[in-house]
Amino acid sequence: MIDKSLVKRRFKKSLAKYEENAVIQKIMAEKLIKILPSGEYNSILEIGCATGLLTRILKKNIKFNHYNAIDIVAEAKDYIKQIIPNAEFIEGDIEEITINNKYDLIISNACLQWCNNPEKVIEKLKKSLNKGGIIAITLFGEENLKELKEYFKLESPVLFKPNNVIFHDEEKIKIYFNSPLDILKHLKQTGANALKNYKLTRTMLSDFEKYHKKHYNEGEKVYITYNPEYLILN
Ligand SMILES: C[S@@+](CC[C@H](N)C(=O)[O-])C[C@H]1O[C@@H](n2cnc3c(N)ncnc32)[C@H](O)[C@@H]1O
C-alpha cells in the first residue's frame, strides 16, 4: 500500500527544488505533449500538477479554454495560478475525489504510479471525458530504477494494462551522476523516494556506495535507469 501522507509530505518538501532535479520528468512531459493527437482541446484536467512543469510546456503548445488541475499537495496551487491565472485548482487525492466536470483532455505526467489502484482511477477518468476526449499519461514501468530496487528493496511500480489504448510507447533512459550519494540526493529532491521511509546509517550508505560503484559505473560516472511509459487512451 502506498502511504499517501508520506507521498504528500515528501512532495511538499521537494517542491522548491523539484524542477532543478526533474530531468526525467521534463523529458517525459515534452514527449507527452508531442504525442498528443491534436493541438487544441476546449477543456483540460491535469492530475498531479506539482510546480507546473508539464503545465508550462502544455500552455506553450496547446490551445485551450478551461484548465483544471489537481494535486494532493495544496501548495501546488500557487505555482499553477502563476502559469494559468484562471485555472481552477483542486487539492486532493485522485483516488478519493469525485470529478464533477467533463473534459476533452485529461493529462498526467509522472503521477499515477503513486496510486494504489491506477486501473480504478483510469476508469473514473474515462467517465469524466467528453465525447471524443482522451486521456494522456506517463508513468514509470517495470524496469524503473532497477539498479536501486534490489539494494533498497524498492516496491515495484503498480503495473496495469488499461483498455482502449490508442498509443503506447516506453523508453529506457540512463541518467549519470558523479557519485551514488548524488543519486540519492537527486531522488530525494524529486520526491521519488517516497515509497520507503528510509533511515540510512553511515555504514549502510558506504556499503551502498561501494555496491553501486562496482555494479553500475561507466568511466568515472555512475548511473540509474528510468523506464518511462507513455499511454493515450479513449
Ligand atoms: C513527480 S511529480 C510530477 C509533477 C508534474 N506532473 C511534472 O510533470 O513534473 C508527482 C506529483 O503528483 C502528485 N501526486 C501524487 N500522488 C497523487 C494523488 N494520489 N493524487 C493527486 N496528486 C498526486 C504529487 O504531489 C506531485 O506533485
The ligand as a MOL file (V3000), in Angstrom:
LIG
                    3D

  0  0  0     0  0            999 V3000
M  V30 BEGIN CTAB
M  V30 COUNTS 27 29 0 0 0
M  V30 BEGIN ATOM
M  V30 1 C 6.7190 13.5020 -9.8740 0
M  V30 2 S 5.5510 14.7770 -9.5710 0 CHG=1
M  V30 3 C 5.1330 15.1620 -11.2280 0
M  V30 4 C 4.7520 16.5820 -11.3670 0
M  V30 5 C 4.3610 17.1140 -12.7240 0
M  V30 6 N 3.2390 16.3950 -13.2770 0
M  V30 7 C 5.5160 17.1700 -13.6980 0
M  V30 8 O 5.2560 16.9780 -14.8710 0
M  V30 9 O 6.6470 17.4340 -13.3040 0 CHG=-1
M  V30 10 C 4.0750 13.9430 -8.9960 0
M  V30 11 C 3.0260 14.8850 -8.4500 0
M  V30 12 O 1.8330 14.1100 -8.2510 0
M  V30 13 C 1.2640 14.4400 -7.0060 0
M  V30 14 N 0.5020 13.2740 -6.5410 0
M  V30 15 C 0.9990 12.0820 -6.1320 0
M  V30 16 N 0.0030 11.2370 -5.8150 0
M  V30 17 C -1.1530 11.9160 -6.0300 0
M  V30 18 C -2.5280 11.5770 -5.8700 0
M  V30 19 N -2.9020 10.3820 -5.4340 0
M  V30 20 N -3.4700 12.4960 -6.1910 0
M  V30 21 C -3.0860 13.7340 -6.6440 0
M  V30 22 N -1.8050 14.1100 -6.7900 0
M  V30 23 C -0.8380 13.2210 -6.5030 0
M  V30 24 C 2.4450 14.8020 -6.1070 0
M  V30 25 O 2.0640 15.6250 -5.0370 0
M  V30 26 C 3.3660 15.5140 -7.1090 0
M  V30 27 O 3.1230 16.8870 -7.1160 0
M  V30 END ATOM
M  V30 BEGIN BOND
M  V30 1 1 1 2
M  V30 2 1 2 3
M  V30 3 1 2 10
M  V30 4 1 3 4
M  V30 5 1 4 5
M  V30 6 1 5 6
M  V30 7 1 5 7
M  V30 8 2 7 8
M  V30 9 1 7 9
M  V30 10 1 10 11
M  V30 11 1 11 12
M  V30 12 1 11 26
M  V30 13 1 12 13
M  V30 14 1 13 14
M  V30 15 1 13 24
M  V30 16 1 14 15
M  V30 17 1 14 23
M  V30 18 2 15 16
M  V30 19 1 16 17
M  V30 20 1 17 18
M  V30 21 2 17 23
M  V30 22 1 18 19
M  V30 23 2 18 20
M  V30 24 1 20 21
M  V30 25 2 21 22
M  V30 26 1 22 23
M  V30 27 1 24 25
M  V30 28 1 24 26
M  V30 29 1 26 27
M  V30 END BOND
M  V30 END CTAB
M  END
